[in-house]
């Protein structure tokens, strides 16, 4: 009977660990999804020669002012702020 209780306790403990791991996985996947919407917002001047990298995609900047850089597929596009 004692062996049975030990096995039951071990199963319960592993199930709780699995629930925690699945919860952490869900939270991390949610965070990754939110980070895909990241952008760079330049409120003043973006100088020529500056390299911006978003999610492994590099963008070589030209001198510009008031711009938001966003990843769109496999490129980084400029969205001008008014």
N, C-alpha and C positions, 0 to 999 in steps of 0.2 A: 504494500500500500504506500509506503514511504517513497518508493521509486516512482510510482504513478504521480504523486504530488509534485515531485521534482520536475518531472517531464511536463506536467501541466503549467507549472510556474515558468519554465523555460520557454514554452510555446507562447504564453501570455506576454513575456518580456520581449520576445522577438517580434510579435505582432505589433506591440507598441512602438518598437524601434522602426519597423517598416512604415507605420503611419507617420512618424516624425520625418522619416526620409522622404516619403512621398509629398508631404506638406512642404518641405524645403525645396524639393524639385519643382513643385508648382510655383513657389515664390520666385525661384531663380529664372524659370521660363518666362514668367510675367515681367520680371525686371529686364530680361534680354529683349523681349518684345517692345517694352517701353523705350529702351535705348536705341532701337532702330529708327525712332522718330527724332533723334537728336539732330541739332543744327548748330551752326556757329553764327552768332549775330554780332555784326560789327557796327557800332553806333558812330564811330568817328572815321578814321582813315585806315584803309587796308593798303599797305605799301607794296609796291612791285617787288617781286623776288621772294615774298613770303610763301612758304609751302604749308598748305592746310591738308591734313589727312583725316578723313572720316571713314571709319570702318574699313580701313585698308586701301581706300581710294584717295590718291593724291591730287591736289589742285594747286596749280602754280598761279599765284595772284598777279593781277595787274593793279596799278594804283587806282583805287576807287573809294568811294565814301558812302556810308549808310547802306550796307548790303547784308543780306542774310544768305549764308551758304547752306544748302540742303543736299543730301544724297538722294538722287533719283535714279534708281536702278544701278547702273554701273558708272554713272557720272555724278559730278557735283555741279549743281546749277546755282546761278546767282538769282536772288529775288531781291529787288531793290525796295528799300524802305523809303517812304515819302515823308 
